[in-house]
Amino acid sequence: MLLSTSDADSRDVVDINLGGAFNVCRVAVFQPLARLNRSIINIVSATGTHGNVGQASYSASRAGASVSPSRSRTKLRRKGFAPTSSKPT
């Protein structure tokens, strides 16, 4: 799939999986309702850890989405938020 996937399709996958997780987190921080419950939980896929054959862009974007909450935790903790990720088994 790596050789048969167009650049545009690969960018779409990354934009949806990684960009989507980032945008939802950003919206949650600025929404008044989010201030009632300051937890942000990003549901991630085991594919980000183990990968799937032929799905490089999907696996990479899921890995980024699983790491993103821990990287933003320091900054958001100052504002009272606790972002985390959870991977179903």
N, C-alpha and C positions, 0 to 999 in steps of 0.2 A: 504494500500500500504506500510505502514511503515514496517510491519512484512514480507511482501513478496518481498521487494526490497533488493537485495544483497548489501553487503558493496561496492563491485566494482562499481555497478550502482550508488550508492549514491555518491561515490567519483567522478565519471565521471560528474554527475550533478553539483557538487560543483566546480570541476575543470573548467568546461565549463563556467558556469555563473559567478562565482566570480573570478577565475583565468583569464578568458578571458577578463573581464572588466579591471582588473589590468594590464594585459599585453598590451592591446590596449592603455591604458593611458601612460604606460611607453614608448612604442614605439613613441607615439605622442610627448612626451617631447623631445626625442632625434632626431626626424626627422627634417631636415632643413626647410621643408615646414611648419611645425607646428609653426615655429617662425614668420610667417607672420600673423597668426591668433592664438592668445594665449589662446583661449577658448577650453576647453575640456568638452563636454557634454555627460554624460552617460545616455542613455535612460533606465529607469528602469520600473519595473512592479508593479502594485498595489498588486500583490500577496505577495511581500515582506513586505507589511504593514498589509494586512488582512489575508493572507494565503489561501490555498485551502485544503479542506479535503483530507487527504491521501497523501499529497505532502510535507512532512516535509523538505526533503533535498532541494527541489526546492525553497520553500518559504524562508528557511534560507539563501540560496545562493543569492537570489534576494534581501533580506534585507541587506545582507552584501554589495552587489554591489551598493545599493542606499546610504549607509552610507560612503562607501569608498572615494568618491570625497571630502566630507566635512572633513574627517580625514586627507587627503593629502593636503588640501588647504593651510594650514599654510606653509608647506615646499615648495610647488610649487609656492606660491605667491612671494617668494623671487627671483624666477627665472622668474617672469613675467607671469606666467600661472594662469588661473582662472578655476579650475575644478568645475563642478557642476553636479547635476543629475536632470532629468526631468521625471515626471511620467505622461503618457497619461491618460486622463480621460475617 
